[in-house]
Amino acid sequence: MTTSSFAAGAYASMQGIGAGGLLKKPASVGTAGAAGMPDFSSLLGKALETTAQSARAADVQTASVAAGRSDIVDVVTAVAESEAAIETLVAVRDRVIAAYEEIMRMPV
């Protein structure tokens, strides 16, 4: 089970990653691949934004229950959705790092 400080730290991290411009592409790179599919950085950017939105929704639900306007079940659901989104994002990050390490081990 996550604590509120862990959730707040994860939310702050997601905000820093999305706002820090880490996913911005150079102007010369197009927004679509050769087959008309979106590129990896745009997909990753959308995943980050979706994760941040679910964290914001959990924050809104938490504030709403603290003010007595909402049910605790809504908060638990929003926090669980946010946690699942963060875990998915971390799993993707781990796979990207593993792929990079595998590429670096390849002989040139």
Stockholm file with secondary structure:
# STOCKHOLM 1.0

chainA/1-108         MTTSSFAAGAYASMQGIGAGGLLKKPASVGTAGAAGMPDFSSLLGKALETTAQSARAADVQTASVAAGRSDIVDVVTAVAESEAAIETLVAVRDRVIAAYEEIMRMPV
#=GR chainA/1-108 SS CCCHHHHHHHHHHHHHHHHTTTTCCCTTSCSBCTTSCBCHHHHHHHHHHHHHHHHHHHHHHHHHHHTTSSCHHHHHHHHHHHHHHHHHHHHHHHHHHHHHHHHHHSCC
#=GC SS_cons         CCCHHHHHHHHHHHHHHHHTTTTCCCTTSCSBCTTSCBCHHHHHHHHHHHHHHHHHHHHHHHHHHHTTSSCHHHHHHHHHHHHHHHHHHHHHHHHHHHHHHHHHHSCC
//
